[in-house]
Amino acid sequence: MAKTSPAEFVRQVRQEVSKVSWPTRKETMITTGMVFIMATVMALFFLGVDQALSSVIQLILG
């Protein structure tokens, strides 16, 4: 186990955080919108597949 003082740990964390490429507000909003759109599209797709499979099973079982 590495022996690092708390002060050294905080210094290393700050150094690593400064290397992070943070997205702009616009990029964050666009990405969030795309996630909601894709989640909606996938939900509708799986709803359709579920309904189709349900209909097929009801035809088979009578």
Secondary structure, 3 states (H helix, E strand, C coil): CCCCCHHHHHHHHHHHHCCCCCCCHHHHHHHHHHHHHHHHHHHHHHHHHHHHHHHHHHHHHC
